[in-house]
Amino acid sequence: MSPGPGLKWSYPARMISRCLALSVFLSAVAALTQAAPEAVKYNVRLETSKGPIVITVHPDWAPHGADRFRELVTSGYYDDARFFRVRKETWVQFGIAGDPKVAQSWRSKTIPDDPWKGVSNKRGTVAFAFKDPNGRSTQVFINLKDNSETHDKEPFVVFAQVERGIEVVDALYAGYGEGPGGIRAGRQDPVFEGGNEYLKKTFPLLDYIVRVEIMKF
């Protein structure tokens, strides 16, 4: 509001006006700062029994998937987890915690589906496995070849890409093939109930994740 023709702002009025303008500016900056982390990609390092793998997560590709993966990484969920399903030169799957209590507590904590945004399931990309709509929880897989022809139409929505260490992923033990199987095979209950103790006894050569952490820049 202007003071009108022929009038001048008093000093207190000018100060109040400037304070209000500053307040609006700071509120806008704060809102942008709070929203920014959700859209910023981040790197995750998987230290495995075969060597390190670095994955770059892209929240803009799949925001729900990226947020859930961060949640699982920071909680230590994937530490000591086995790569339990490895189809040579096709994909590698992991995401059942080694501790049965932890695995079962997360099993039903699903997230909403992310819409497919055109990022194909090419070699080195990472997506959540699922059986039913809005049924993604903790299990993810890394594509070892271009699986876009079969996976994009599901769709398996890509949320990350292997940045370094794809040769490590290629080298993960694949001798058991499907092993306990995927979510849709209906054979995973023994893994959830027995955890690493069951896997070590039944599939002793499986490679595993030592620890996972978000990398600092």
N, C-alpha and C positions, 0 to 999 in steps of 0.2 A: 504494500500500500504506500503510495507517495504522500507527502505532507500537503499536497495541493498547491495551486498557483500562488506564487509570492511568498510561500512559507519555506522554512529551512528545518532540516532535522535537528532536534536537540541532541546533545552529546549522549544522554542515556538512551534515547531512541535508536541512535546509530549503533550503540554497543549491543542493544538487545537484538537488533536486526542482524548484526554480524554473528552473534552467538547462535541465533537460530539457524543461520546459513551453515555455520560450522557444524552444528549438531546434525543437520540433515546430511552433510557430507560424510561425517564420521560414521553415521548409521549405514550409509550406502557402502562404505569401505568395509565395515564389519560384516555386512551381509555377504559381500563378495568373498571375503576371506573365509567365512564359514562354509560357503558352498564350494570353494575351489578344490579342497582335497578329494572330493568325490569324483571329480573329473580328471584328476592328475594321475597319469600312469605311474606304476611303481615296479621295482625289480625284486624278485624273490630268489634266494639262493637255496638250492636243495643240495645238501652234502649227502652223498649216497655211498653205498658200498663199492661202487665202481668209479666214483669221482664226482666233481661238482657239476651241477646243472643250474643255469641262470634263466629264469623266466620273466619276461616283461608282461605285466598285467595292464590291460587297456579298459578302464571303466566305461569309456564311451562305446565300446563294442557290446558290453553286457554288464550294466551297472549292478544288477542283483548278484550275478555270478562273481564279479570282482569284489564286491563287499563281503560276500560269504567266504571267498577264498582268503581274504585278508583276516577275517575273524578266525578262521581255522588255523592259519599260520601263526598268528599272534598268541593263540591259546595253546600252541604246542601240539595240536591234534595230530599232525602228520609225523611228528618225531617218532622214529623207530617203526614206522608203518612199512609193510611189504608191498613191492610191486607184484601183486598177486595174479594179475592176468596179463600175459604178454604174448601177443600173436606176432611172431617174427615178421618184420618189415611191414607191419600193418598198424598196430597200436600198442601202447603200454597203459595199463590202468592201475590206479592206486586210490586210496582214500578210505580204508577201513582201519581205524586206530588199533594199535597193538594191544591196548588194554580193553578187554571186553566190556567193562562197565562204561568206559568213555564212548566206545563205538556204539553201544546200544542206546546211550542217552542222546546221541546226535542223529540216530538213524531216522527218526520221524520229524526232525527239524527241517522241514522243506522250505524252499524259497519260491517265489513266483517266477514263472517263465519270463525270460527276456526275449523280446522280438528279434528275429534274425535281421541283421543290418548289412548283409551282403559279404561278410568276411567268411570266406570258404574254409573248409576243413582240409587245408593243404598240409604238407609235411612240416612238422614242427609246431603246429598250432595246438592249443589246449582247450578242452571243453568239458563241461560236466556231463557225466553219464546219467541217464534217467530211464524210468520205465513208464511212468504215467505223467500226464500234463501237470505242471506245477509240482513235480515230484523230485526236483534236484535237492540233494542234501550235502554230501561230503565227497562222493566219488568222482574223480576226474580222469581223463585219459589224454595222452599225447599221441598225435597222429605221426606215424612213422613213414607214411606215404601220402599222396594226394587222395584223400577219401571223400572229396567233395561230391562225387556222383551219387554216393549212397548216403552220406551223412548230412548234406545240406538240406535235403528235402524233409528230414525228420521234424524240425531241424535240431541238430546238435549245435548250439550257439557257442561260437568261439569267444573266449574272454582273454586269452593270453597267447604268447608266442615264445618258443624257446629262443633265447638270445644267444646263449653260448652253451656248449656241451651236448649238442645233438648226437655227437658220436658216442657220448656216454649212454644216452638213451638207447641208441642202437645196440650197445653192448650188454644191456641188462639181460639176465638169464631168461631164455625163452623156451627151455626144454619141456616145461609142463603145459605149454600152449594155453588153452582156456583155463586150466587149473580149476579153482573154485567157481569159475564162470562169472559172467556179468550179472547185473541186476535183473535182467529179463530171464535169465536161465533158471532162477529159483533155487540155486544151490549154495547160496551164501550164508545161510543160517549157522553152519558150523564155524565159520570164520568169526561172525559176530559173537557167538557164544564162547568160543575157545581162544580167540585172539591169536597172538604170536605163538603161544604155546602149541596150539593146534597146527598152525602153519609150519613151525619149525619141525614138527614131528611128521607131518604129511607131505610137505613140500620144502625140504630142508635147504635146497639150493637157491631159493628165491633171493634176489637182491632186495635191498631195503634202503629206506631213507634214515640217515643218522639223525639229522636235525634240519629244520627249515627256518629261515629268518628273512625278514624284509631288509634289503640292503640299504645302507645309508649313503647318501651322495655327498 
